Amino acid sequence: MSDTSEDDNEISFKVKFLGRVEVVRPDGLQILSEAAESLKMPNHFSSEKAAKKSKVHLFLSLSGIDVLESETKFLLYSCPLSTISFCAVLPSSPKVFGFVARHPAADMNHCYLFQSKKFSHVLVSVIGDAFRASKKEKSVRGGRDLIVEALRHKNKILQRENVELRRMLAGQTN
């Protein structure tokens, strides 16, 4: 099912990539269903279909999801977790799952659809866990940033006080 890296910061799954579709909203099962339907239509302009449901490696880490072509390891897509707004299994087809991510440079959302014979629900759960873990890490990091900033401020105050005390001391010795 999966391979974990040595430091357990990344996990990968081999799945079939069904395609990527531009969607109008960032979330909802309806969006996932509409994206799956649009991939079935032969001449749909807003979708990028995968040739013959190509096998890909889905790499998941606390920073994001990378989709790599299975044989060549060529990076097809990279989606930071901060851009992902929705992830679910398609109710009408339990082997199909997908996620919606905001494009980093353009004001648009894309739905990425995949198929896994046995692990669709597990994959969605793992993506959700990674999303929650990345949020916690950011809040911890944010808390540390506040502490560091408070210490820098305190250091500046103490440096000013030190300069003032040196002036006073220099004035007393003269």
Secondary structure in CASP SS format (residue, H / E / C, confidence):
PFRMAT SS
TARGET T0000
AUTHOR 0000-0000-0000
METHOD secondary structure of the structure
MODEL  1
M C 1.00
S E 1.00
D E 1.00
T E 1.00
S C 1.00
E C 1.00
D C 1.00
D C 1.00
N C 1.00
E E 1.00
I E 1.00
S E 1.00
F E 1.00
K E 1.00
V E 1.00
K E 1.00
F E 1.00
L E 1.00
G E 1.00
R E 1.00
V E 1.00
E E 1.00
V E 1.00
V C 1.00
R C 1.00
P C 1.00
D C 1.00
G C 1.00
L H 1.00
Q H 1.00
I H 1.00
L H 1.00
S H 1.00
E H 1.00
A H 1.00
A H 1.00
E H 1.00
S H 1.00
L H 1.00
K H 1.00
M C 1.00
P C 1.00
N C 1.00
H C 1.00
F C 1.00
S C 1.00
S E 1.00
E E 1.00
K E 1.00
A C 1.00
A C 1.00
K C 1.00
K C 1.00
S C 1.00
K E 1.00
V E 1.00
H E 1.00
L E 1.00
F E 1.00
L E 1.00
S E 1.00
L C 1.00
S C 1.00
G E 1.00
I E 1.00
D E 1.00
V E 1.00
L E 1.00
E E 1.00
S C 1.00
E C 1.00
T C 1.00
K C 1.00
F C 1.00
L E 1.00
L E 1.00
Y E 1.00
S E 1.00
C E 1.00
P E 1.00
L H 1.00
S H 1.00
T H 1.00
I E 1.00
S E 1.00
F E 1.00
C E 1.00
A E 1.00
V E 1.00
L C 1.00
P C 1.00
S C 1.00
S C 1.00
P C 1.00
K C 1.00
V E 1.00
F E 1.00
G E 1.00
F E 1.00
V E 1.00
A E 1.00
R E 1.00
H C 1.00
P C 1.00
A C 1.00
A C 1.00
D C 1.00
M C 1.00
N E 1.00
H E 1.00
C E 1.00
Y E 1.00
L E 1.00
F E 1.00
Q E 1.00
S C 1.00
K C 1.00
K C 1.00
F C 1.00
S H 1.00
H H 1.00
V H 1.00
L H 1.00
V H 1.00
S H 1.00
V H 1.00
I H 1.00
G H 1.00
D H 1.00
A H 1.00
F H 1.00
R H 1.00
A H 1.00
S H 1.00
K H 1.00
K H 1.00
E H 1.00
K H 1.00
S H 1.00
V H 1.00
R H 1.00
G H 1.00
G H 1.00
R H 1.00
D H 1.00
L H 1.00
I H 1.00
V H 1.00
E H 1.00
A H 1.00
L H 1.00
R H 1.00
H H 1.00
K H 1.00
N H 1.00
K H 1.00
I H 1.00
L H 1.00
Q H 1.00
R H 1.00
E H 1.00
N H 1.00
V H 1.00
E H 1.00
L H 1.00
R H 1.00
R H 1.00
M H 1.00
L H 1.00
A H 1.00
G H 1.00
Q H 1.00
T H 1.00
N C 1.00
END
